């Protein structure tokens, strides 16, 4: 029975009407009982806690500071992880390009397979051009 009374006591203030009116000086007021003879509006959207008054800055409490610190730490760890992943990907691309360059330099003749699966040999000029391109890629990717 006590629990029901406490629950009811908590719910009743939440359902109270809130009114808004402006006095003769132009100041806006809010309250549960509006004055007689004033134009009043019912406030439908209410905040649970009012924000800080204008001109006042509120110092964050230790919980907010802790959450902010943890957020910054997580962001830094994520940035570090992304950087390591990028470095690994760059290193792998460099190694693949170097391997391909070694293959082309050591090959006697280069060929590709056509749509029938037959070998089509490339000229020596094509081979030298491919070597030059790969050497340029190695210079760009492998710093």
N, C-alpha and C positions, 0 to 999 in steps of 0.2 A: 504494500500500500504506500509506503514511504517512497519507493522508487517511482511510482506513478505520479505522486505529487511533485516530486523533484523534476520529473520529465515535463509535466504540465507547466511548472513554474519556469522552466527554460524555454518552452515553446511560446508562451503567451507574449513575452516582450518582443519576440521575433515577428509576431503577427501584428504588432501595434501600428497604427497609421502614423505616417510622418507627413507634415504639411510644410509648405514653403510660402513665405509672404515677405513683402517689402514694406518697411516702415516709412514714415513721412520724411526721413532724412535720406532715403534711398538705400538703406542697409538691408541686405537680405538676411532673413532669419529662418531657422528650421525648428520644428517642435512637434510634440504630440497633440498639443491643444493650441489652435490658432486663436488670436485675439478676435473679439467681436467686431463686426463692421469692416473688416479688411478683406481684400480680394486674396483668396488662398488657392494654392495648387497642391494636389496630392502628389507626393514624391513616390514614384514607382520604383525607380532604380536607386538602391541604397548601397553604400559601402559598409562593410563590416567594421572597419577602422578608418577614421578620417586620416587623410594624409597630413604631412607636416604643414604648419602654417607658413604663408609666404614670408620670405626673408629669413627663415630659420633653416639651418642645415642640421640634419640628424646624423650623428656619428654612427657608423655601422657597429653593431655589437660583435662580440668575439665569434659568434656562430657564423655571421655573415662574412666576417674576415676569413674564417677558416674555409668556408665554402668557396670564396673567391680565390684563396690560395690554392686549394685543391684543383679548381678549374684551370688555373694558370699552369699548374704542374702537369695536369693531364694533357693540356694543349702542347706543352713543351715536349712531353714524351711522344705524343703523336707526330709532331713535326720531326723529331729525331728519327723515329721509325720510318717515316716517309723518306727522309734524306738517305738513310741506310739502304732502303729498298731501291731508290733511284741510283745510288752508287753501285749496288750489286747489278742492276740491269745494265748500267753503262759498261761495267767491267765485262759482263757476259757478251754484250754487243761487240766490244773491242776484241775479245778472244775469238768470237766467231769470224770477224772480219780478218783477223790475222791468220786464222786457220785456212780460210778460203784463199787468201793471198798465197800462202805456202803451197796449197794444192795447185793453184793455177801456174805458179812459177815452176813447180816440179813436173807438171804434165807436159808431155811431148806435143800432143795435139788436143785441142778442145773440141767438143761436139755437144750437140743438143739432140733430143729426140723429137722427131716430127710427129704429126697426128697418127701416122701408121706405126710408130714405135721404132722407126729406122733412124740410124745415126746420120746427122748432118754435120760435117766437120766445118769448123770455123777457120778463117784465114789467120796467118801470123799477125797481121795488122789488128784484127779483132782481139787476139790474145794480148798483145801489147797494150791496147786500149783498156782492156779489162784490168790488167795489172796496174796501169796508171790510175784508174778509178779506185781500185782497192787500196793502193798506197795513199791516195788522198783521203779516203775514208779512215784509214788507220791513223793518219796524222790528226784528223778531226776528233775521232772517238777515243783515242788512246793517249790522253794527256797525263 
